[in-house]
Amino acid sequence: MSIVAISFFVGIVGLTLVITWWASKKTSSASDFYTAGGGLTGWQNGLAIAGDYLSAASFLGIAGAVALFGFDGFFFSIGYLVAYLVVLYIVAEPLRNLGKFTLADMITARFNTSKVRGTAALSTITIVLFYMIAQLVGAGALIKLLLGIDYWIAVLLVGFMMTIYVLFGGMTATSWVQIVKACLLMLGTVIISFLVLKEFGFSISQMFTQMTTETEHGQAYLNPGLRYTEGLDTISMMIALVFGTAGLPHILMRFFTVKDAKTARSSVIWATWIVGIFYVLTIFLGFGAAAFVGAEAIIAENPAGNMAAPLLAEALGGDILMSFVSAVAFATILAVVAGLVLSGASALSHDIYGEIIKKGKMTDREQVLAARIGSITISVLSIVLALGAQTLNVAFLVSLAFCIAGSANLPVIIYTIYWKRFNTTGAISAMLTGLISALILVAVSPNIWSPIEGKAIFVGEPLFMLSNPALVSVPLGFLAGIVGTLLSKESDEKKYREVNVKANTGISVQDVSH
């Protein structure tokens, strides 16, 4: 590891620690800790959302997927981008108007029961843990590769850093770390894309033409079918990406960090532009890696292709650019896991401890203390699980997190906002069915079982043939919400009208009546 690389790493870690120190002075109340006091502007929150969303899986994974599989690798970019339209048009504004700190707050605005809150918190914690393990395992592998340190030390390092961010700086620190990281990530991506385009004579048409001969796949590189040969598997994966985003707890939590629904909508528009530009640029990263690094070199460094972007940076910009890109990838992991810790801690300390066990009777000081204890709990649990998950395929953990979010959370969000007849039984049925069906189907899928040794966790024939169960579990979640609602006679149309007014205007009926 060169002095330049170490300098970039130390510089970025130092910058994030300064942000945390500054944020700690602004974090005194529960609102400060969970939502930065609702004080972020639209562009700030938009950058923070983009930072949350553009994880190491996006930066490293998609670049590698495009480099190795061409058009099929770009499926991820399309799915992630289209997902934001669902968030923008269906979820963002009503969620901000109805919620306070968590997804459970939004649902219990209509169904104020401990069962609903507890089920929503369980779903949130499950998603967070799967997503967190994937990030930490990926972080361990990346840092081991870049710094040459043992996997367990790398996981402990990332785990310690993310705990510091959340423990002392709360949402303010997490948000500004995300903003800085998003800017650095976009800067690195734009620089590499410019250098790639320069190599192709600044001609996009020439780049596409040349790519038909740059890889062993020939013309097939630019057509679908290299990686995803089963149509249903591709559709299922896209469903998970498109519907799952609108149910991811650490993304949903971001809408509570702004003052009103108008700003929430503005922040999603900002995020969509930033994310959209980034995912378009992944074409240049992937094509550049395939042309100037080569599939053999990429696979030799990492079989999943995750080191394609740093290797391309080294090929085009030397040690300095590679060091910068690697340091940004490190910052990307730190920022995303900090956001995940915060969303998991909010479900544990605010929903379960604060609202269910303490019945909401807590002082502000007690709430902040509970939040910090919750953060440490989620961090320690994630680190322990990640230390034992070194050999697991992280791709299926991420896809499972998206799948559960789309199957368990999205149906309840949509029905709560838009369906007058929806009730408590329907809400619990939808969340539990979506959560349990996704877990069971993944447990018997090709990600877990394969007749070929080394291809999956266990050797054997899978009972369910889709690698991502979203095609089945997402409709099951929606269907369970309908069946549960219709089988229960419970109905409160007056409450729905109140919620409908507040979801669309931000005005509470109680506030008007008083």
N, C-alpha and C positions, 0 to 999 in steps of 0.2 A: 504494500500500500504506500503510495507516494506522499510526500509532504503536502502537495497541492490537495490531494483527496482528503487527507486528515484535516486540513485547514477548512475545507468546505463543510465537512461534517461538524467540526467544532463550532464554526461560524453559525450554521443553521440551528444547532442545538442551543447555542448561546442566545441567539435571537429569540427563540421560542421561550426560553427561561426568563428573559427580560420582559417579554409580553406577559408571562404568568405572574411575575412580581408586580407589574403595573396593574394587572387585572385584580390581584388579591386585595388591593387597596379599595377597589370598587365593589367587592363582593361581601356584603354584610347580611342581606336578607335572603329569604328563600326564593323570592322572585329574582334577585340578582344571580343566585346560584344556578337556578334551573333555566332561566330565560333571559339572562343579561338585563333584567329589569324591563324587557320589551323595548329597549332603546336603540336597536339597530335600524339603520335606514334601509330603503329598498335595495340599493346597489351593494351595501355592505352585506346584507343577509343573502343577496343573490350570489355574491362571491363565496360566502360561507357555505351555502347549499351546494354550490358547484364543488367546493373543496371537499365537502362531506361525500359527494357522489363520485368524484374522480379519485377513486381509491387506487391502491397499488395494482389491484386486479385490472382496472381500466388502463392505467398507464403502461404497466409491464405486460399484462396478460393479452390485451387486445392487439398491441403492437406485434407480439409474438405470434398470435393466432393469424393475423393478416399475413405476416411474413411466411408462415409455414403453409397456410391453407387458402390464401388469396381471398376470394369473395366470401367464402364461408366464415372466415375470421371476422369479416365486416358485419356479419349478422348481429353480433353483440352491440356494435356501435348503433345500428339501426334500432334495435330493441330498446336500448337505454335511452335514446333520444326521443322516440315515439312515446315512451313512458311518461315523459314530462308533460305531454299534452293532456294525459289523463289527470295528472296532478294539478295542472293549471286550470282546466275547465270544470273539474268535478270536485276536487278535494280542498284545495288551498284556502279559499275564502270562507266556506262554512266551518272548516276546522278551526280557523283562527277565531271566528266569532263565537263558537260554542265552547272551545277548550280553554284551559288555564296553563297547565304544565305538561300534561300527558294525553295520549290517545284515550285512556280510560276516563279522563275528565270530560272529554267531548261526548263520549257515549253515555256517561251517567248524567249529562245535562238533560237527557230524556228519560233514562232508566236509572233512577238513583237507588241502586241496590248493591250490596257488598258482593253478591254473586257475579254480577256483570263486571264490576271493577276488578275483582280477583281473577276472573277468566281473562280479561284484557291484559292485566299485568302478567299473567302466566304466559300468554302468547308473546308479549313484548320481550320478556326475559329469555324465552326459548330462542327467538329470532336473534337477539343480541348475542347470546352465547355461541350459536352456530357461526354467525358472521365474525365474531371476535376471534374464535379459535382459528378460522381460516386466515384472518389477517395476521395473527401472531405466528402461526406456522409459516406463512409466507414471509413474514418479517425475519423469522429465525433463519430461514433458508437464504434469503437475500443478503443479510448482514454477514452470515457465515461465509458466503461467497465473496463479498466485497472486502470485509475486514479480516477474514481468516480466523475468526474466533468460533468457539464451539457453539452448537445450536442452542443449548440450554442457557448459556450466558447471554446470547443474543435475545432470546425470549424474555429473560429476566430484565435485560436492559430496556427493551421497549416497554415492558410491563411497568417498570419503575417510573419511566418518563411519563407515560400516559397518566399514571396515578397522581404524579406531582401536578400536572396540568389541571386535572379535574379537582383534586383535593383543595388546592389553594386558589385557583383562578375561576373555577366553575365554568358557566357558559360563556362569560366574557372572554376568558383566556382561550377556551376551545374555539370560539368564533373567530377571534383575531389570528390564532394560529392557522385556522382554516383559510382565512383571507390571504395571509402571507403565502401560505403553501400553494393556493390556487394561482396567485400571480407568478410565483416562481415556476410552477408546473407549466403554465401557459407560455412563459418566456422560453423555457427549455424546449418545449414542443415546437414553438414558432421558429427558433433558431435551427433546430435539426431539420424541420420541414423546408426551410429556406435553402439549407445546404444540399438537401436531397434534390430539390427542384433545380438548383444550380447545376448539379451533375447531369440532369436531363435537359440542359439548355433552356431552362425556364419554360418548357413546353409540356403541358399536362398531357396533350394528345400523344406526344413522343414518348412520354413515360409509360402510358398504357400500351402503346405499340411495342415498346422495348421489353415490357414485362412478359410478353407472350413467349419470349425466347430466353429470358434470364433464369428461369427455373426448369427443373426436370419435368414439370407438369405441362409445359407449353401453353396452348390456348386454354386448356381446362383450368388454369390458374385464375382466370378472370370469370369463370362460370361457377355457379353453385354445384355442389355434389362431391367436392374433394374430401370433406370431413363428415358432413351430415348426409349420409346416403339414405336414411329413413326419413320420409316426409313428416310423419307424425311426431317423431322425436324433435325435429326442427320447430314445428308448430308449438309443441309443448314447451320448449325452451323459451320461445318468443312470448308465449302467454305469461310465463313466470316473470320475465323481464318487464314486460309492459304493465301487467297488473300488480306485480310485486312491489314496484317502486312506490306506488301510492299507499302502501301499507307498511313501509319500513319505518320503525319507531324513531331512528335518529334523523331521518329526513322529515317526518311529520313534526317532530319536536321543534324544528327550526321555524315553523310558522308562529310559534308563541314568542319568538324573540323580537317581534316588531309590534308597533303600537296599535295597528288596526288591520282590517281585512284588505283595504286598498293597498297598503304597504306590502302585505303578504303576497298579493297578486303581482305587484311590481317586482318583488324579489324573485318570484318564479320566472317572470319574463327575462330578468337579468340572467338568472341561472340557465335558462333554456338557450339563450344566445351563447353564453360562455361554453356550456356543455356541447352545444351543437357545433361550434367552431372547433372545439377540441376533437370531437369524434370524426369530423371531416379530415382533420390533420392526421388522424391515425392511419389513413390511407398512405400518406407520405412516409410515416414511420415504418409501416409494414413493408411497403414496396421497396423502400430504401434498404431496410435490413436484408430483404431477400436478394436484392441486386448487389449490394456492396459488402455484405458480410457472408451471406450464403447459408442455406439451410443446415449444412453439415456442421459449420462452426457454431451456429445458434444452438443446435441440439446437443452438441458436445459440451457446451457450457451449462445448459439446462434442458433436459428432455422435453419439458412443457413449453419451451420457447420464451420463458419469462425474462431472459437477459438480452432479448433482441434490441431493445431501445438503448441500453447502455453500450452494447457492442457497436451499434450503428454510430452512436455519439463518438466512440473512440476511433472508429474508422474514418469519420469525416472531420472531427474536431480535435483529435488527439487526447492526451491524458487530461487536459484541463476540462474539456467539455464532458468527457466521461465522468470525471469526478463530480462535476456540478450536477449532472443528471442523476448519478447514484445518490448524492446527498439529498436531492429533491425527492427521489423515490423513498428515501428514509423518512424525510419530513412528511411525505404523503401518508405513510403507514402510521406514524405517530399521531397525526391530526385525526385520521379516521377512527383509530381505536379510542382516542380521547372522547370523540363524539358518541361512540358506542357505549363507553363506560357511563357517560352521563345519562343516556336514555335508559340503560338498564338500572342504574342507581335510582332514577326517578320513579320507575315502576316499583322497585323494592321498598324505598324509603317513603315516598309520597303516597303511592296507591295502597300498598299492602300494610305498611306500618302506620303511616299517618292517618289515612282515611278509613281503613278497615279495623285495625287493632285499636287505635287511639280515637276513632270516631271523629277525626278532624279537630280534636281539642288539643292543639299544640301551640306553643308560643313560636315566634319567628326564630328565636335562638335554637329551640329544640328541633325545628324543621331543618335548619342548616346543619346541625350536628348529625341528625339522622341521615341527611343527604350525604355527608362525608363518610359516615360509617357504611352506608350503602355502596358508595363508590369503591371503598377499600374491599368490601365483600365481593363485588362483581369482578374487580381487578384480580384478586387472589384466585377466585374460582376459575377465571379465564386462563390465567397463567398456568395453574395446575393441570387443567384439561389440555392446554396446548403443549405442555411438556410431555404428555403421554400420547400426543396425536401426531408426532413427527412424521410417521410413515403414511398417514392418511392423505388421500387425494383431496386437496383443498377446494378444487373446482366444484365438487358435489356439495360441499358444506355451504359455499356461497349460493349456489343455485337452490339449495334447500331453504336457505334463509329467505330468498325472494319468493319461493314457492309458498312457504307458510304465510308470509306477509300478504300475498295475493289471495290465498285460500281462506285464511282466518280473519284478517283485519279488514280487507277491502269490502267484502260483502256487508259487514256490519256498518262500516262508515257510510256506504251508499244507501242502505236501507234506513239507517237512522235519520239521514238528511231528507230522503226523498219518498219514503213509503209511509203513508198515514196509518196503516193497519199494523205495522211492525210492533213487536212487543218484547218484553224481557226474555221470555222463553225462546223466541226466534233469535235474539242476539246471542244468548249462551249456546244454542244449538249450532248456529253458524260458526262461531269461533272454535268450539270444541271439535266439530266435525272437520273443519278445514285443517286445524292443527293436527289432529290424530290421523286423519287420512293421509296427509302429506308424509308424516313420520313413518307410518306403516308401509306405504307404497315405496318409499325410498329404501326401507329396511329389506325389501325383497326385490330391489331393482338391480340392474347390471353394475351400478356403482359399488354395490356391496358384494354381489355374487357373480362369479365368472367361472366357467369350466376350465379356463386357462390360468394356470398359477402365475401370480404376480400382476394380473390385469385388474384385480379388485381386492377387497379386504379378505373375503373368504372364497374358497374354491367350491363351486357348485353351480347348479342351474338356477338363474333368476326366475322368480314366479311372475314378475311384472317386467315387461320388456322395454318400457320407456325409461331413459336415464333420468329424466325430470318428470315428476308426476303431475305437473300443473294442469295438463290437459284434462285430467280426471278430478284432481282435488279442488281446483278453483270452482268448476261447476257444482261439485258436491257442497262446498261452503255456501254458495248462493242458494242451492236447492234446500239445504238444511235450514237456512233462515226462513224460507217460505213455509216449509212443512212445520217447523216448530211454532211459527206464528199462527198458522191456520189450525193446528191442533189445540192451541191454548185460546181460551175465551177472553183472556185479558186484553183490554184495549183502552187507550186514553187519548182520544182524538183532540181534546182540549190541550193536553201537553204537547201533542205533535204540532198544533197550530202555533203555540208559543215558541217551540223550538224552530219551526219553519221561519217565523218572523225574525228571530235572533240570528239564525244561520245566514239569512239573506241581507240583513240590515246591520247586525251587531247590536241592535236595541233590544233590551230585555223588557218583556211585558210588565214584570214587577216594577221596574224602574219607572215606566210610564204611569202605572197606576198609583204610584206614590208621588 
